[in-house]
Amino acid sequence: LFTPGDLLTAVEIPPLAPDTGFAHIKQRMKAESFSLATASARIGMRQGVATSCRVALGACIPFPVRLTHLEQALTGIDCNGRTTLEQTVNRALEGLAFLSKEGMSKKYIRHLAAVTLTDAIVQAAQNAQRRRS
C-alpha cells in the first residue's frame, strides 16, 4: 500500500495467459483530436467461446467504467458471432448517460460507443484465438 510521500517507480504487468487476447480502440476525428469513444477488452477463449471477460468504456460517457454486467453476459458466448455480440453490447449500454461531443448527438455517440466496444471485443477474441497454448 502507498502512504503519503511514496514514489511509484515501476509497474509490473504479467503476460497474458494462453488463449487470452486484448484490444484497445480509440475513436477520434483526427489523430490530434480527443477521443470520442474508447473501449478496451480482455477476453479468455476456449473452443471459440468466451471463458473470461474484462471490458471498459470511456470518453463517450462522463467517467470511464468497467462494464461488469457486459462481462457476465459475454461469458459463454461466441464473441466472433457479430449479430449476437452487437445485441449483447447494445443491451449493456442501456441506462448509460452518453455525452454530446464535437457537435454530434448523444444518439450518434452511443452508436459509436456500441460499434467501438463490439470491435474491441471481436479483436480481443481473435487475438486470443491466435495465442492458443
N, C-alpha and C positions, 0 to 999 in steps of 0.2 A: 504494500500500500504506500501511497505517496503522502508525504507530510509537507506543510508549507516550507518552501526553500529547496525542496528536492529538484534535481535536474534530470530530465529524461535523456538518456544518452544512446539508447538503442531500442529497437522494436524487432522482435523475432517473430516471423510468421512461418509456421510449419508448412511443408509442401503439401499440396493436395493429395488425398488418398487416390489410389487407382479407382477408375470408374466414377471419378468426380470431375466436374467441369465448372468453370467460372466464366462469366461475361459481364462486361460493364459497357453501357451505351449512354452517350450524352448527345442529345439532340439540340442543335442550335442553328440559328440562321446563317451565321458566318463564323469562321474559325475564331475570330477575336470576340465573338458575342458571348453573353452569359447564356447558360443552359436554359432551354425551355422545358425539358424533361430529362431526367437522369434515372436510369434503372440499373441495378446490379442483381445478379442471380448466381448462386452456387447450387448445383444440382448433383446429387449422387444417383447413379443409374445402375440398374441390374436388369439384364434381358429386355432393354428398351423401355423399362418402367422406372419412374422416379421413386427412389427409396428415401431420400432426404433432401430437403429444400431450405434455402435461405434466400429471401427476396426483399429488396429495399427499393423505395421510390423517393425521388426528391426533385427539387426545383419547380415543379408544377403545382405543388401544394405548399402551405405555409411553412411546414417543417418536415425534413426528411423523416421517413418512417419505415420500419420493418413491417412487412405485411404478413404477420403470423397466420392469419386466417387463410390467406392465399397459399402459404407454405403447406398448411394442413390439407387444403383442397387439392394441391398438386401431387401430394404423396400418393402413389399407387396408380397414377395415370401415365399414358404415353405422352411425353412432352414434345414429341415430334408431330403429333396429330393436331394441326393448326386450328381447325374449327372448334374442337372441344376445348383446346387451350384458350382460344380467344374468348369463348363463353365464360370459362372459369375466371379469367382475368377481369372481364367486364363486371361479373358479379362481385368480385373482390373490391372493385373500385367504387361500388355504391356506397354512398354516405361520406365519401371524402370531399372536402371543400377544395376545389381547384381554383387557381389564380388566373386572372386575365393578364396575359403578357404580350409585350411587343405589338399591341393593338389587336391581338387575337382573342376571340371569345373564350369563355370558360368551357363551353361545349367542345370547341376545337382543341383546346389544351388537354381536356380529358381524353379525347380521341387520340391525340398524340401520345399521351401517357400510356394508354392501353396498347398501342402499337409498339412503343419503345419497350415496355415491360414484356410483352409477348416475344419480341425479337430477342431480348436478353435471355429469356428462359429457353427459347429454342437454341440459341447459340451456346448456352451453357450445357444443355443436354447433348448437343452434337460434340462439344469438346469432351464431355465425359465419355462418350462412346469411342472417341479416338484414344482415350487414355486407359483403355481396358487393361486389366492386370495380366 
